[in-house]
Protein backbone atom coordinates (compact mmCIF):
# COMPACT_ATOMS: atom_id res chain seq x y z
CA UNK A 1 0.00 0.00 0.00
CA UNK A 2 2.78 2.38 0.92
CA UNK A 3 4.54 1.61 -2.37
CA UNK A 4 1.42 2.59 -4.31
CA UNK A 5 1.21 5.88 -2.42
CA UNK A 6 4.83 6.67 -3.25
CA UNK A 7 4.26 5.85 -6.93
CA UNK A 8 1.21 8.08 -7.00
CA UNK A 9 3.12 10.94 -5.34
CA UNK A 10 6.02 10.59 -7.79
CA UNK A 11 3.64 10.63 -10.73
CA UNK A 12 1.92 13.73 -9.41
CA UNK A 13 5.29 15.53 -9.33
CA UNK A 14 6.26 14.49 -12.86
CA UNK A 15 2.93 15.31 -14.48
CA UNK A 16 3.05 19.09 -13.87
CA UNK A 17 6.51 19.24 -15.38
CA UNK A 18 5.27 17.50 -18.49
CA UNK A 19 2.28 19.78 -18.75
CA UNK A 20 4.47 22.85 -18.37
CA UNK A 21 6.83 21.63 -21.12
CA UNK A 22 3.91 21.36 -23.55
CA UNK A 23 2.87 24.97 -22.93
CA UNK A 24 6.23 26.51 -23.97
CA UNK A 25 5.46 28.73 -26.92
CA UNK A 26 7.70 29.57 -29.84
CA UNK A 27 8.90 33.17 -29.90
CA UNK A 28 6.85 35.13 -32.38
CA UNK A 29 8.96 36.51 -35.23
CA UNK A 30 8.53 39.98 -36.65
CA UNK A 31 7.32 40.64 -40.17
CA UNK A 32 10.77 41.92 -41.21
CA UNK A 33 12.45 38.81 -39.84
CA UNK A 34 10.08 36.56 -41.80
CA UNK A 35 10.60 38.56 -44.99
CA UNK A 36 14.38 38.49 -44.63
CA UNK A 37 14.35 34.75 -44.00
CA UNK A 38 12.24 34.10 -47.09
CA UNK A 39 14.30 36.36 -49.35
CA UNK A 40 17.60 34.86 -48.20
CA UNK A 41 16.34 31.30 -48.60
CA UNK A 42 14.88 32.14 -52.02
CA UNK A 43 18.13 33.69 -53.21
CA UNK A 44 20.06 30.55 -52.25
CA UNK A 45 17.45 28.23 -53.76
CA UNK A 46 17.26 30.13 -57.07
CA UNK A 47 21.03 30.22 -57.28
CA UNK A 48 21.25 26.47 -56.62
CA UNK A 49 18.28 25.23 -58.66
CA UNK A 50 17.39 28.03 -61.09
CA UNK A 51 13.90 29.43 -61.48
CA UNK A 52 12.37 26.26 -62.91
CA UNK A 53 13.95 23.89 -60.38
CA UNK A 54 13.29 25.96 -57.27
CA UNK A 55 10.12 25.22 -55.32
CA UNK A 56 8.22 27.33 -52.84
CA UNK A 57 8.09 24.31 -50.53
CA UNK A 58 11.91 24.13 -50.39
CA UNK A 59 12.20 27.89 -49.93
CA UNK A 60 9.66 27.90 -47.09
CA UNK A 61 11.37 24.93 -45.42
CA UNK A 62 14.81 26.55 -45.58
CA UNK A 63 13.39 29.84 -44.30
CA UNK A 64 11.66 28.00 -41.44
CA UNK A 65 8.27 29.42 -42.41
CA UNK A 66 5.13 27.94 -43.91
CA UNK A 67 4.23 28.15 -47.59
CA UNK A 68 1.13 30.05 -46.52
CA UNK A 69 3.35 32.75 -45.05
CA UNK A 70 5.47 32.83 -48.19
CA UNK A 71 2.43 33.34 -50.43
CA UNK A 72 0.91 35.86 -48.02
CA UNK A 73 3.91 38.15 -48.43
CA UNK A 74 4.91 37.52 -52.05
CA UNK A 75 1.90 36.02 -53.82
CA UNK A 76 3.81 33.78 -56.22
CA UNK A 77 7.19 32.28 -57.01
CA UNK A 78 7.61 34.82 -59.85
CA UNK A 79 7.05 37.74 -57.47
CA UNK A 80 9.56 36.29 -55.06
CA UNK A 81 12.06 35.84 -57.89
CA UNK A 82 11.70 39.48 -58.87
CA UNK A 83 12.17 40.57 -55.26
CA UNK A 84 15.36 38.56 -54.84
CA UNK A 85 16.87 39.47 -58.22
CA UNK A 86 15.61 42.81 -59.50
CA UNK A 87 15.56 44.72 -56.24
CA UNK A 88 19.22 44.03 -55.34
CA UNK A 89 20.32 44.94 -58.89
CA UNK A 90 18.43 48.21 -58.60
CA UNK A 91 20.10 48.97 -55.27
CA UNK A 92 23.57 48.19 -56.65
CA UNK A 93 23.06 50.48 -59.64
CA UNK A 94 21.81 53.29 -57.40
CA UNK A 95 24.97 52.99 -55.32
CA UNK A 96 27.13 52.94 -58.46
CA UNK A 97 25.49 56.10 -59.82
CA UNK A 98 25.84 57.99 -56.54
CA UNK A 99 29.44 56.93 -56.06
CA UNK A 100 30.93 57.35 -59.53
CA UNK A 101 28.86 59.68 -61.70
CA UNK A 102 30.04 62.87 -59.91
CA UNK A 103 33.73 62.02 -60.45
CA UNK A 104 33.10 61.01 -64.08
CA UNK A 105 31.33 64.33 -64.65
CA UNK A 106 34.30 66.25 -63.20
CA UNK A 107 36.91 64.54 -65.40
CA UNK A 108 39.35 67.05 -66.92
CA UNK A 109 39.11 65.72 -70.48
CA UNK A 110 36.89 63.54 -72.62
CA UNK A 111 39.61 60.87 -72.75
CA UNK A 112 39.94 60.84 -68.96
CA UNK A 113 36.19 60.72 -68.53
CA UNK A 114 35.82 57.80 -70.96
CA UNK A 115 38.66 55.86 -69.34
CA UNK A 116 37.22 56.38 -65.85
CA UNK A 117 33.74 55.45 -67.02
CA UNK A 118 34.87 52.22 -68.71
CA UNK A 119 37.12 51.18 -65.82
CA UNK A 120 34.49 51.71 -63.13
CA UNK A 121 31.78 50.05 -65.20
CA UNK A 122 33.93 46.95 -65.69
CA UNK A 123 34.71 46.84 -61.97
CA UNK A 124 31.04 47.21 -61.08
CA UNK A 125 29.94 44.40 -63.39
CA UNK A 126 32.77 42.15 -62.24
CA UNK A 127 31.89 42.64 -58.57
CA UNK A 128 28.19 42.00 -59.24
CA UNK A 129 28.47 39.33 -61.93
CA UNK A 130 26.62 36.75 -59.82
CA UNK A 131 23.51 38.81 -59.31
CA UNK A 132 23.58 40.05 -62.91
CA UNK A 133 23.78 36.44 -64.09
CA UNK A 134 20.63 35.76 -62.07
CA UNK A 135 19.02 38.65 -63.89
CA UNK A 136 19.84 36.99 -67.21
CA UNK A 137 18.22 33.82 -65.87
CA UNK A 138 15.12 35.82 -64.96
CA UNK A 139 14.82 37.13 -68.49
CA UNK A 140 15.34 33.64 -69.92
CA UNK A 141 12.77 31.86 -67.80
CA UNK A 142 10.18 34.62 -67.98
CA UNK A 143 10.53 35.64 -71.62
CA UNK A 144 7.28 36.92 -73.08
CA UNK A 145 6.04 38.22 -69.74
CA UNK A 146 6.12 41.78 -68.46
CA UNK A 147 9.44 42.46 -66.74
CA UNK A 148 9.85 44.95 -63.91
CA UNK A 149 11.98 47.94 -64.84
CA UNK A 150 15.37 48.43 -63.24
CA UNK A 151 14.81 52.12 -62.63
CA UNK A 152 18.37 52.91 -61.59
CA UNK A 153 19.77 51.33 -64.78
CA UNK A 154 17.60 53.62 -66.90
CA UNK A 155 18.67 56.55 -64.71
CA UNK A 156 22.28 55.57 -65.36
CA UNK A 157 21.69 55.47 -69.13
CA UNK A 158 19.93 58.83 -69.07
CA UNK A 159 22.69 60.54 -67.09
CA UNK A 160 25.46 59.12 -69.28
CA UNK A 161 23.60 60.14 -72.46
CA UNK A 162 23.00 63.62 -71.08
CA UNK A 163 26.67 64.01 -70.14
CA UNK A 164 27.76 62.81 -73.59
CA UNK A 165 25.38 65.26 -75.29
CA UNK A 166 26.83 68.14 -73.29
CA UNK A 167 30.39 67.18 -74.21
CA UNK A 168 29.52 66.79 -77.89
CA UNK A 169 27.41 69.95 -77.99
CA UNK A 170 24.81 68.32 -80.21
CA UNK A 171 27.34 67.07 -82.80
CA UNK A 172 27.00 63.36 -82.05
CA UNK A 173 27.18 61.07 -85.05
CA UNK A 174 25.26 58.39 -83.15
CA UNK A 175 22.46 59.17 -80.71
CA UNK A 176 24.09 59.21 -77.23
CA UNK A 177 21.10 57.28 -75.86
CA UNK A 178 22.02 54.44 -78.20
CA UNK A 179 25.77 54.77 -77.67
CA UNK A 180 25.66 54.36 -73.88
CA UNK A 181 23.56 51.22 -74.22
CA UNK A 182 25.87 49.68 -76.83
CA UNK A 183 28.89 50.42 -74.63
CA UNK A 184 27.17 48.93 -71.60
CA UNK A 185 26.31 45.79 -73.58
CA UNK A 186 29.90 45.40 -74.78
CA UNK A 187 31.31 45.77 -71.27
CA UNK A 188 28.69 43.45 -69.80
CA UNK A 189 29.52 40.70 -72.32
CA UNK A 190 33.30 41.06 -72.00
CA UNK A 191 33.12 40.69 -68.22
CA UNK A 192 30.32 38.19 -67.67
CA UNK A 193 31.33 35.88 -70.52
CA UNK A 194 35.07 36.38 -70.16
CA UNK A 195 35.82 32.65 -69.95
CA UNK A 196 33.86 32.01 -73.16
CA UNK A 197 35.33 34.91 -75.11
CA UNK A 198 38.96 34.99 -73.95
CA UNK A 199 40.73 31.60 -73.85
CA UNK A 200 43.17 30.94 -71.02
CA UNK A 201 46.56 32.51 -71.66
CA UNK A 202 45.33 35.06 -74.20
CA UNK A 203 45.46 38.02 -71.84
CA UNK A 204 45.44 38.93 -68.15
CA UNK A 205 42.47 40.62 -66.50
CA UNK A 206 44.37 43.90 -66.55
CA UNK A 207 45.09 43.58 -70.27
CA UNK A 208 41.45 42.78 -71.02
CA UNK A 209 40.33 45.82 -69.01
CA UNK A 210 42.79 48.05 -70.88
CA UNK A 211 41.70 46.64 -74.25
CA UNK A 212 38.03 47.28 -73.49
CA UNK A 213 38.85 50.83 -72.39
CA UNK A 214 40.81 51.49 -75.59
CA UNK A 215 37.98 50.04 -77.68
CA UNK A 216 35.46 52.36 -76.03
CA UNK A 217 37.74 55.38 -76.39
CA UNK A 218 38.37 54.71 -80.08
CA UNK A 219 34.68 54.34 -80.70
CA UNK A 220 34.01 57.53 -78.82
CA UNK A 221 36.54 59.45 -80.88
CA UNK A 222 34.72 58.36 -84.02
CA UNK A 223 31.56 59.90 -82.59
CA UNK A 224 32.76 63.44 -83.40
CA UNK A 225 35.69 63.53 -81.04
CA UNK A 226 34.11 62.15 -77.86
CA UNK A 227 36.88 60.55 -75.84
CA UNK A 228 39.60 62.78 -77.29
CA UNK A 229 41.42 65.29 -75.09
KERO-808564 format. One record per residue (C-alpha): x, y, z; residue in one letter. Coordinates in steps of 0.25 Angstrom, whole numbers, plus 5000, padded with zeros to 4 digits. Example, Ala and Ser with C-alpha at 12.3 -4.5 7.8 and 13.67 -1.06 7.14 Angstrom:
2
504949825031A/505549965029S/
This chain:
229
500050005000X/501150105004X/501850064991X/500650104983X/500550244990X/501950274987X/501750234972X/500550324972X/501250444979X/502450424969X/501550434957X/500850554962X/502150624963X/502550584949X/501250614942X/501250764945X/502650774938X/502150704926X/500950794925X/501850914927X/502750874916X/501650854906X/501151004908X/502551064904X/502251154892X/503151184881X/503651334880X/502751414870X/503651464859X/503451604853X/502951634839X/504351684835X/505051554841X/504051464833X/504251544820X/505851544821X/505751394824X/504951364812X/505751454803X/507051394807X/506551254806X/506051294792X/507351354787X/508051224791X/507051134785X/506951214772X/508451214771X/508551064774X/507351014765X/507051124756X/505651184754X/504951054748X/505650964758X/505351044771X/504051014779X/503351094789X/503250974798X/504850974798X/504951124800X/503951124812X/504551004818X/505951064818X/505451194823X/504751124834X/503351184830X/502151124824X/501751134810X/500551204814X/501351314820X/502251314807X/501051334798X/500451434808X/501651534806X/502051504792X/500851444785X/501551354775X/502951294772X/503051394761X/502851514770X/503851454780X/504851434768X/504751584765X/504951624779X/506151544781X/506751584767X/506251714762X/506251794775X/507751764779X/508151804764X/507451934766X/508051964779X/509451934773X/509252024761X/508752134770X/510052124779X/510952124766X/510252244761X/510352324774X/511852284776X/512452294762X/511552394753X/512052514760X/513552484758X/513252444744X/512552574741X/513752654747X/514852584738X/515752684732X/515652634718X/514852544710X/515852434709X/516052434724X/514552434726X/514352314716X/515552234723X/514952264737X/513552224732X/513952094725X/514852054737X/513852074747X/512752004739X/513651884737X/513951874752X/512451894756X/512051784746X/513151694751X/512851714766X/511351684763X/511451574752X/510651474761X/509451554763X/509451604748X/509551464744X/508351434752X/507651554744X/507951484731X/507351354737X/506051434740X/505951494726X/506151354720X/505151274729X/504151384728X/504251434714X/502951484708X/502451534721X/502451674726X/503851704733X/503951804744X/504851924741X/506151944747X/505952084749X/507352124754X/507952054741X/507052144732X/507552264741X/508952224739X/508752224723X/508052354724X/509152424732X/510252364723X/509452414710X/509252544716X/510752564719X/511152514706X/510252614699X/510752734707X/512252694703X/511852674688X/511052804688X/509952734679X/510952684669X/510852534672X/510952444660X/510152344667X/509052374677X/509652374691X/508452294697X/508852184687X/510352194689X/510352174704X/509452054703X/510351994693X/511652024701X/510951964714X/510551834706X/512051824701X/512551834715X/511551744721X/511851634711X/513351644712X/513251634727X/512151534729X/512551444718X/514051464719X/514351314720X/513551284707X/514151404700X/515651404704X/516351264705X/517351244716X/518651304713X/518151404703X/518251524713X/518251564727X/517051624734X/517751764734X/518051744719X/516651714716X/516151834724X/517151924716X/516751874703X/515251894706X/515552034710X/516352064698X/515252004689X/514252094696X/515152224694X/515352194680X/513952174677X/513652304685X/514652384676X/513952334664X/512652404670X/513152544666X/514352544676X/513652494689X/514852424697X/515852514691X/516652614700X/
